[in-house]
Amino acid sequence: MRKRLLIEVYYDGWCPLCKGIRRRLERWDWFGSLQFYSIRNPEDIQHISVSPQELEARMHVRSVHDGRMQSGIAAVHKLCTRVPLLMPLSLFVWLGMKSGIGDKLYDWIAARRSIVPSGACDDEGCSIHSGHSDKAK
């Protein structure tokens, strides 16, 4: 039963908004059904068949029992079905999905989120180096 509920959440470990949401979800995950993976850690994403560009554009979730991958607002809906405090929002997220508004709103928010490269900033600014990863899951 537990494996049927387990989902892997692929989030942007360089995004302060995403990391804040992750912390909240971890506190609310009373059934232990969420496993988090930073897309900035190559080891975390090498076993999935989603391009780095797709992973950067949208959060993805993968159901462990059937391997089904979902992204964007569909991923948010999947989270709502696993996290008790979010379950009341599930219907509204589903309606947003079906109307097409949900994906547009999700993409609008995702495109405007901040990205802060882990360990790539100092007093003189930030630089992004290829191959740099966020080791914290």
CNS distance restraints for C-alpha pairs under 8 A (distance, minus, plus):
assign (resid   1 and name CA) (resid   5 and name CA) 6.84 0.50 0.50
assign (resid   2 and name CA) (resid   6 and name CA) 6.27 0.50 0.50
assign (resid   2 and name CA) (resid  33 and name CA) 7.35 0.50 0.50
assign (resid   3 and name CA) (resid  64 and name CA) 6.55 0.50 0.50
assign (resid   3 and name CA) (resid  65 and name CA) 5.85 0.50 0.50
assign (resid   4 and name CA) (resid  63 and name CA) 7.59 0.50 0.50
assign (resid   4 and name CA) (resid  64 and name CA) 6.94 0.50 0.50
assign (resid   4 and name CA) (resid  65 and name CA) 5.13 0.50 0.50
assign (resid   5 and name CA) (resid  33 and name CA) 5.82 0.50 0.50
assign (resid   5 and name CA) (resid  63 and name CA) 7.52 0.50 0.50
assign (resid   5 and name CA) (resid  64 and name CA) 7.83 0.50 0.50
assign (resid   5 and name CA) (resid  65 and name CA) 7.75 0.50 0.50
assign (resid   5 and name CA) (resid  82 and name CA) 7.13 0.50 0.50
assign (resid   6 and name CA) (resid  32 and name CA) 7.74 0.50 0.50
assign (resid   6 and name CA) (resid  33 and name CA) 4.38 0.50 0.50
assign (resid   6 and name CA) (resid  34 and name CA) 5.92 0.50 0.50
assign (resid   6 and name CA) (resid  35 and name CA) 7.54 0.50 0.50
assign (resid   6 and name CA) (resid  63 and name CA) 6.30 0.50 0.50
assign (resid   6 and name CA) (resid  64 and name CA) 5.73 0.50 0.50
assign (resid   6 and name CA) (resid  65 and name CA) 7.37 0.50 0.50
assign (resid   7 and name CA) (resid  33 and name CA) 6.14 0.50 0.50
assign (resid   7 and name CA) (resid  34 and name CA) 5.24 0.50 0.50
assign (resid   7 and name CA) (resid  35 and name CA) 6.28 0.50 0.50
assign (resid   7 and name CA) (resid  61 and name CA) 6.38 0.50 0.50
assign (resid   7 and name CA) (resid  62 and name CA) 5.42 0.50 0.50
assign (resid   7 and name CA) (resid  63 and name CA) 4.52 0.50 0.50
assign (resid   7 and name CA) (resid  64 and name CA) 5.51 0.50 0.50
assign (resid   8 and name CA) (resid  34 and name CA) 5.93 0.50 0.50
assign (resid   8 and name CA) (resid  35 and name CA) 4.72 0.50 0.50
assign (resid   8 and name CA) (resid  36 and name CA) 5.88 0.50 0.50
assign (resid   8 and name CA) (resid  37 and name CA) 7.17 0.50 0.50
assign (resid   8 and name CA) (resid  61 and name CA) 5.39 0.50 0.50
assign (resid   8 and name CA) (resid  62 and name CA) 5.05 0.50 0.50
assign (resid   8 and name CA) (resid  63 and name CA) 6.51 0.50 0.50
assign (resid   8 and name CA) (resid  64 and name CA) 6.92 0.50 0.50
assign (resid   9 and name CA) (resid  34 and name CA) 6.75 0.50 0.50
assign (resid   9 and name CA) (resid  35 and name CA) 5.92 0.50 0.50
assign (resid   9 and name CA) (resid  36 and name CA) 4.77 0.50 0.50
assign (resid   9 and name CA) (resid  37 and name CA) 6.02 0.50 0.50
assign (resid   9 and name CA) (resid  59 and name CA) 7.48 0.50 0.50
assign (resid   9 and name CA) (resid  60 and name CA) 6.07 0.50 0.50
assign (resid   9 and name CA) (resid  61 and name CA) 4.52 0.50 0.50
assign (resid   9 and name CA) (resid  62 and name CA) 6.70 0.50 0.50
assign (resid  10 and name CA) (resid  36 and name CA) 6.15 0.50 0.50
assign (resid  10 and name CA) (resid  37 and name CA) 4.93 0.50 0.50
assign (resid  10 and name CA) (resid  38 and name CA) 5.82 0.50 0.50
assign (resid  10 and name CA) (resid  39 and name CA) 5.99 0.50 0.50
assign (resid  10 and name CA) (resid  55 and name CA) 7.50 0.50 0.50
assign (resid  10 and name CA) (resid  59 and name CA) 5.86 0.50 0.50
assign (resid  10 and name CA) (resid  60 and name CA) 5.10 0.50 0.50
assign (resid  10 and name CA) (resid  61 and name CA) 5.96 0.50 0.50
assign (resid  11 and name CA) (resid  18 and name CA) 6.51 0.50 0.50
assign (resid  11 and name CA) (resid  19 and name CA) 7.85 0.50 0.50
assign (resid  11 and name CA) (resid  36 and name CA) 7.27 0.50 0.50
assign (resid  11 and name CA) (resid  37 and name CA) 6.34 0.50 0.50
assign (resid  11 and name CA) (resid  38 and name CA) 5.24 0.50 0.50
assign (resid  11 and name CA) (resid  39 and name CA) 5.88 0.50 0.50
assign (resid  11 and name CA) (resid  55 and name CA) 7.77 0.50 0.50
assign (resid  11 and name CA) (resid  59 and name CA) 5.30 0.50 0.50
assign (resid  11 and name CA) (resid  60 and name CA) 6.97 0.50 0.50
assign (resid  12 and name CA) (resid  18 and name CA) 6.20 0.50 0.50
assign (resid  12 and name CA) (resid  19 and name CA) 7.45 0.50 0.50
assign (resid  12 and name CA) (resid  38 and name CA) 5.54 0.50 0.50
assign (resid  12 and name CA) (resid  39 and name CA) 5.42 0.50 0.50
assign (resid  12 and name CA) (resid  40 and name CA) 6.52 0.50 0.50
assign (resid  12 and name CA) (resid  55 and name CA) 7.92 0.50 0.50
assign (resid  12 and name CA) (resid  56 and name CA) 6.76 0.50 0.50
assign (resid  12 and name CA) (resid  59 and name CA) 7.43 0.50 0.50
assign (resid  13 and name CA) (resid  18 and name CA) 7.05 0.50 0.50
assign (resid  13 and name CA) (resid  19 and name CA) 6.22 0.50 0.50
assign (resid  13 and name CA) (resid  38 and name CA) 4.92 0.50 0.50
assign (resid  13 and name CA) (resid  39 and name CA) 6.56 0.50 0.50
assign (resid  13 and name CA) (resid  40 and name CA) 5.98 0.50 0.50
assign (resid  13 and name CA) (resid 118 and name CA) 7.99 0.50 0.50
assign (resid  13 and name CA) (resid 134 and name CA) 6.22 0.50 0.50
assign (resid  13 and name CA) (resid 136 and name CA) 7.84 0.50 0.50
assign (resid  13 and name CA) (resid 137 and name CA) 7.66 0.50 0.50
assign (resid  14 and name CA) (resid  19 and name CA) 7.74 0.50 0.50
assign (resid  14 and name CA) (resid  40 and name CA) 7.19 0.50 0.50
assign (resid  14 and name CA) (resid 115 and name CA) 5.27 0.50 0.50
assign (resid  14 and name CA) (resid 116 and name CA) 5.03 0.50 0.50
assign (resid  14 and name CA) (resid 117 and name CA) 5.30 0.50 0.50
assign (resid  14 and name CA) (resid 118 and name CA) 6.04 0.50 0.50
assign (resid  14 and name CA) (resid 134 and name CA) 7.30 0.50 0.50
assign (resid  15 and name CA) (resid  19 and name CA) 6.17 0.50 0.50
assign (resid  15 and name CA) (resid 113 and name CA) 6.90 0.50 0.50
assign (resid  15 and name CA) (resid 114 and name CA) 5.67 0.50 0.50
assign (resid  15 and name CA) (resid 115 and name CA) 4.66 0.50 0.50
assign (resid  15 and name CA) (resid 116 and name CA) 6.12 0.50 0.50
assign (resid  16 and name CA) (resid  20 and name CA) 6.10 0.50 0.50
assign (resid  16 and name CA) (resid 114 and name CA) 6.72 0.50 0.50
assign (resid  16 and name CA) (resid 115 and name CA) 7.11 0.50 0.50
assign (resid  16 and name CA) (resid 116 and name CA) 7.31 0.50 0.50
assign (resid  17 and name CA) (resid  21 and name CA) 6.26 0.50 0.50
assign (resid  17 and name CA) (resid 113 and name CA) 6.95 0.50 0.50
assign (resid  17 and name CA) (resid 114 and name CA) 7.39 0.50 0.50
assign (resid  18 and name CA) (resid  22 and name CA) 6.13 0.50 0.50
assign (resid  19 and name CA) (resid  23 and name CA) 6.27 0.50 0.50
assign (resid  20 and name CA) (resid  24 and name CA) 6.37 0.50 0.50
assign (resid  21 and name CA) (resid  25 and name CA) 6.10 0.50 0.50
assign (resid  22 and name CA) (resid  26 and name CA) 6.09 0.50 0.50
assign (resid  22 and name CA) (resid  36 and name CA) 7.73 0.50 0.50
assign (resid  23 and name CA) (resid  27 and name CA) 6.47 0.50 0.50
assign (resid  24 and name CA) (resid  28 and name CA) 6.33 0.50 0.50
assign (resid  25 and name CA) (resid  29 and name CA) 5.85 0.50 0.50
assign (resid  25 and name CA) (resid  83 and name CA) 7.44 0.50 0.50
assign (resid  26 and name CA) (resid  34 and name CA) 7.63 0.50 0.50
assign (resid  28 and name CA) (resid  83 and name CA) 6.32 0.50 0.50
assign (resid  28 and name CA) (resid  84 and name CA) 7.24 0.50 0.50
assign (resid  28 and name CA) (resid  85 and name CA) 6.75 0.50 0.50
assign (resid  29 and name CA) (resid  33 and name CA) 6.62 0.50 0.50
assign (resid  29 and name CA) (resid  34 and name CA) 6.83 0.50 0.50
assign (resid  29 and name CA) (resid  82 and name CA) 7.67 0.50 0.50
assign (resid  29 and name CA) (resid  83 and name CA) 5.53 0.50 0.50
assign (resid  29 and name CA) (resid  84 and name CA) 7.48 0.50 0.50
assign (resid  30 and name CA) (resid  83 and name CA) 7.34 0.50 0.50
assign (resid  30 and name CA) (resid  84 and name CA) 7.52 0.50 0.50
assign (resid  31 and name CA) (resid  83 and name CA) 7.95 0.50 0.50
assign (resid  33 and name CA) (resid  82 and name CA) 6.71 0.50 0.50
assign (resid  34 and name CA) (resid  82 and name CA) 7.95 0.50 0.50
assign (resid  36 and name CA) (resid 137 and name CA) 6.49 0.50 0.50
assign (resid  37 and name CA) (resid  41 and name CA) 7.79 0.50 0.50
assign (resid  37 and name CA) (resid  44 and name CA) 5.73 0.50 0.50
assign (resid  37 and name CA) (resid  45 and name CA) 7.67 0.50 0.50
assign (resid  37 and name CA) (resid 137 and name CA) 5.65 0.50 0.50
assign (resid  38 and name CA) (resid  44 and name CA) 6.54 0.50 0.50
assign (resid  38 and name CA) (resid  45 and name CA) 7.94 0.50 0.50
assign (resid  38 and name CA) (resid 134 and name CA) 6.92 0.50 0.50
assign (resid  38 and name CA) (resid 136 and name CA) 7.62 0.50 0.50
assign (resid  38 and name CA) (resid 137 and name CA) 5.78 0.50 0.50
assign (resid  39 and name CA) (resid  44 and name CA) 6.66 0.50 0.50
assign (resid  39 and name CA) (resid  45 and name CA) 6.17 0.50 0.50
assign (resid  39 and name CA) (resid  52 and name CA) 7.70 0.50 0.50
assign (resid  39 and name CA) (resid  55 and name CA) 6.68 0.50 0.50
assign (resid  39 and name CA) (resid  56 and name CA) 7.46 0.50 0.50
assign (resid  40 and name CA) (resid 132 and name CA) 7.60 0.50 0.50
assign (resid  40 and name CA) (resid 133 and name CA) 4.80 0.50 0.50
assign (resid  40 and name CA) (resid 134 and name CA) 5.20 0.50 0.50
assign (resid  40 and name CA) (resid 135 and name CA) 7.88 0.50 0.50
assign (resid  41 and name CA) (resid  45 and name CA) 7.01 0.50 0.50
assign (resid  41 and name CA) (resid 133 and name CA) 4.70 0.50 0.50
assign (resid  41 and name CA) (resid 134 and name CA) 5.23 0.50 0.50
assign (resid  41 and name CA) (resid 135 and name CA) 5.88 0.50 0.50
assign (resid  42 and name CA) (resid  46 and name CA) 6.05 0.50 0.50
assign (resid  42 and name CA) (resid 133 and name CA) 6.84 0.50 0.50
assign (resid  50 and name CA) (resid  54 and name CA) 6.47 0.50 0.50
assign (resid  50 and name CA) (resid  55 and name CA) 6.69 0.50 0.50
assign (resid  51 and name CA) (resid  55 and name CA) 6.31 0.50 0.50
assign (resid  52 and name CA) (resid  56 and name CA) 6.10 0.50 0.50
assign (resid  53 and name CA) (resid  57 and name CA) 6.24 0.50 0.50
assign (resid  54 and name CA) (resid  58 and name CA) 6.30 0.50 0.50
assign (resid  55 and name CA) (resid  59 and name CA) 6.34 0.50 0.50
assign (resid  55 and name CA) (resid  60 and name CA) 6.78 0.50 0.50
assign (resid  57 and name CA) (resid 107 and name CA) 7.83 0.50 0.50
assign (resid  57 and name CA) (resid 110 and name CA) 6.81 0.50 0.50
assign (resid  57 and name CA) (resid 111 and name CA) 7.20 0.50 0.50
assign (resid  58 and name CA) (resid  71 and name CA) 6.06 0.50 0.50
assign (resid  58 and name CA) (resid  72 and name CA) 5.23 0.50 0.50
assign (resid  58 and name CA) (resid 107 and name CA) 7.41 0.50 0.50
assign (resid  58 and name CA) (resid 110 and name CA) 6.72 0.50 0.50
assign (resid  59 and name CA) (resid  71 and name CA) 5.59 0.50 0.50
assign (resid  59 and name CA) (resid  72 and name CA) 5.63 0.50 0.50
assign (resid  59 and name CA) (resid  75 and name CA) 6.86 0.50 0.50
assign (resid  60 and name CA) (resid  69 and name CA) 6.77 0.50 0.50
assign (resid  60 and name CA) (resid  70 and name CA) 5.57 0.50 0.50
assign (resid  60 and name CA) (resid  71 and name CA) 4.24 0.50 0.50
assign (resid  60 and name CA) (resid  72 and name CA) 6.66 0.50 0.50
assign (resid  60 and name CA) (resid  75 and name CA) 5.87 0.50 0.50
assign (resid  61 and name CA) (resid  69 and name CA) 5.70 0.50 0.50
assign (resid  61 and name CA) (resid  70 and name CA) 5.37 0.50 0.50
assign (resid  61 and name CA) (resid  71 and name CA) 6.31 0.50 0.50
assign (resid  61 and name CA) (resid  75 and name CA) 5.52 0.50 0.50
assign (resid  61 and name CA) (resid  78 and name CA) 7.68 0.50 0.50
assign (resid  62 and name CA) (resid  67 and name CA) 5.84 0.50 0.50
assign (resid  62 and name CA) (resid  68 and name CA) 5.48 0.50 0.50
assign (resid  62 and name CA) (resid  69 and name CA) 4.37 0.50 0.50
assign (resid  62 and name CA) (resid  70 and name CA) 6.40 0.50 0.50
assign (resid  63 and name CA) (resid  67 and name CA) 5.14 0.50 0.50
assign (resid  63 and name CA) (resid  68 and name CA) 5.36 0.50 0.50
assign (resid  63 and name CA) (resid  69 and name CA) 6.64 0.50 0.50
assign (resid  64 and name CA) (resid  68 and name CA) 7.71 0.50 0.50
assign (resid  70 and name CA) (resid  74 and name CA) 5.84 0.50 0.50
assign (resid  70 and name CA) (resid  75 and name CA) 5.20 0.50 0.50
assign (resid  71 and name CA) (resid  75 and name CA) 4.71 0.50 0.50
assign (resid  71 and name CA) (resid  76 and name CA) 7.84 0.50 0.50
assign (resid  72 and name CA) (resid  76 and name CA) 6.53 0.50 0.50
assign (resid  72 and name CA) (resid 103 and name CA) 6.44 0.50 0.50
assign (resid  72 and name CA) (resid 106 and name CA) 6.27 0.50 0.50
assign (resid  72 and name CA) (resid 107 and name CA) 7.31 0.50 0.50
assign (resid  73 and name CA) (resid  77 and name CA) 6.17 0.50 0.50
assign (resid  73 and name CA) (resid  93 and name CA) 7.35 0.50 0.50
assign (resid  73 and name CA) (resid  97 and name CA) 6.49 0.50 0.50
assign (resid  73 and name CA) (resid 102 and name CA) 5.84 0.50 0.50
assign (resid  73 and name CA) (resid 103 and name CA) 5.40 0.50 0.50
assign (resid  73 and name CA) (resid 106 and name CA) 6.03 0.50 0.50
assign (resid  74 and name CA) (resid  78 and name CA) 6.25 0.50 0.50
assign (resid  74 and name CA) (resid  94 and name CA) 7.95 0.50 0.50
assign (resid  74 and name CA) (resid  97 and name CA) 6.88 0.50 0.50
assign (resid  75 and name CA) (resid  79 and name CA) 6.30 0.50 0.50
assign (resid  76 and name CA) (resid  80 and name CA) 6.27 0.50 0.50
assign (resid  76 and name CA) (resid  93 and name CA) 7.59 0.50 0.50
assign (resid  77 and name CA) (resid  81 and name CA) 6.47 0.50 0.50
assign (resid  77 and name CA) (resid  90 and name CA) 5.95 0.50 0.50
assign (resid  77 and name CA) (resid  93 and name CA) 5.86 0.50 0.50
assign (resid  77 and name CA) (resid  94 and name CA) 6.45 0.50 0.50
assign (resid  78 and name CA) (resid  82 and name CA) 6.68 0.50 0.50
assign (resid  79 and name CA) (resid  83 and name CA) 6.12 0.50 0.50
assign (resid  79 and name CA) (resid  86 and name CA) 7.72 0.50 0.50
assign (resid  80 and name CA) (resid  84 and name CA) 7.46 0.50 0.50
assign (resid  80 and name CA) (resid  85 and name CA) 7.99 0.50 0.50
assign (resid  80 and name CA) (resid  86 and name CA) 4.77 0.50 0.50
assign (resid  80 and name CA) (resid  87 and name CA) 5.01 0.50 0.50
assign (resid  80 and name CA) (resid  88 and name CA) 7.91 0.50 0.50
assign (resid  80 and name CA) (resid  89 and name CA) 6.71 0.50 0.50
assign (resid  80 and name CA) (resid  90 and name CA) 5.31 0.50 0.50
assign (resid  81 and name CA) (resid  86 and name CA) 7.29 0.50 0.50
assign (resid  81 and name CA) (resid  87 and name CA) 5.53 0.50 0.50
assign (resid  81 and name CA) (resid  90 and name CA) 6.47 0.50 0.50
assign (resid  82 and name CA) (resid  86 and name CA) 7.95 0.50 0.50
assign (resid  82 and name CA) (resid  87 and name CA) 7.35 0.50 0.50
assign (resid  83 and name CA) (resid  87 and name CA) 6.32 0.50 0.50
assign (resid  86 and name CA) (resid  90 and name CA) 6.77 0.50 0.50
assign (resid  89 and name CA) (resid  93 and name CA) 6.24 0.50 0.50
assign (resid  90 and name CA) (resid  94 and name CA) 6.04 0.50 0.50
assign (resid  91 and name CA) (resid  95 and name CA) 6.15 0.50 0.50
assign (resid  92 and name CA) (resid  96 and name CA) 6.18 0.50 0.50
assign (resid  93 and name CA) (resid  97 and name CA) 6.19 0.50 0.50
assign (resid  93 and name CA) (resid 102 and name CA) 6.87 0.50 0.50
assign (resid  94 and name CA) (resid  98 and name CA) 6.22 0.50 0.50
assign (resid  95 and name CA) (resid  99 and name CA) 6.06 0.50 0.50
assign (resid  95 and name CA) (resid 102 and name CA) 7.91 0.50 0.50
assign (resid  96 and name CA) (resid 100 and name CA) 6.09 0.50 0.50
assign (resid  96 and name CA) (resid 101 and name CA) 5.22 0.50 0.50
assign (resid  96 and name CA) (resid 102 and name CA) 4.21 0.50 0.50
assign (resid  96 and name CA) (resid 103 and name CA) 7.60 0.50 0.50
assign (resid  97 and name CA) (resid 101 and name CA) 6.56 0.50 0.50
assign (resid  97 and name CA) (resid 102 and name CA) 4.87 0.50 0.50
assign (resid  97 and name CA) (resid 103 and name CA) 6.46 0.50 0.50
assign (resid  98 and name CA) (resid 102 and name CA) 7.87 0.50 0.50
assign (resid 100 and name CA) (resid 104 and name CA) 6.76 0.50 0.50
assign (resid 101 and name CA) (resid 105 and name CA) 6.11 0.50 0.50
assign (resid 102 and name CA) (resid 106 and name CA) 6.00 0.50 0.50
assign (resid 103 and name CA) (resid 107 and name CA) 5.95 0.50 0.50
assign (resid 104 and name CA) (resid 108 and name CA) 6.08 0.50 0.50
assign (resid 105 and name CA) (resid 109 and name CA) 6.28 0.50 0.50
assign (resid 106 and name CA) (resid 110 and name CA) 6.03 0.50 0.50
assign (resid 107 and name CA) (resid 111 and name CA) 5.91 0.50 0.50
assign (resid 108 and name CA) (resid 112 and name CA) 6.59 0.50 0.50
assign (resid 109 and name CA) (resid 113 and name CA) 6.41 0.50 0.50
assign (resid 117 and name CA) (resid 121 and name CA) 7.05 0.50 0.50
assign (resid 117 and name CA) (resid 126 and name CA) 7.46 0.50 0.50
assign (resid 117 and name CA) (resid 127 and name CA) 7.62 0.50 0.50
assign (resid 117 and name CA) (resid 128 and name CA) 6.50 0.50 0.50
assign (resid 118 and name CA) (resid 133 and name CA) 7.42 0.50 0.50
assign (resid 118 and name CA) (resid 134 and name CA) 6.02 0.50 0.50
assign (resid 120 and name CA) (resid 126 and name CA) 5.47 0.50 0.50
assign (resid 120 and name CA) (resid 127 and name CA) 5.53 0.50 0.50
assign (resid 120 and name CA) (resid 128 and name CA) 6.27 0.50 0.50
assign (resid 120 and name CA) (resid 129 and name CA) 7.74 0.50 0.50
assign (resid 121 and name CA) (resid 125 and name CA) 5.49 0.50 0.50
assign (resid 121 and name CA) (resid 126 and name CA) 4.02 0.50 0.50
assign (resid 121 and name CA) (resid 127 and name CA) 6.48 0.50 0.50
assign (resid 122 and name CA) (resid 126 and name CA) 6.38 0.50 0.50
assign (resid 128 and name CA) (resid 132 and name CA) 7.72 0.50 0.50
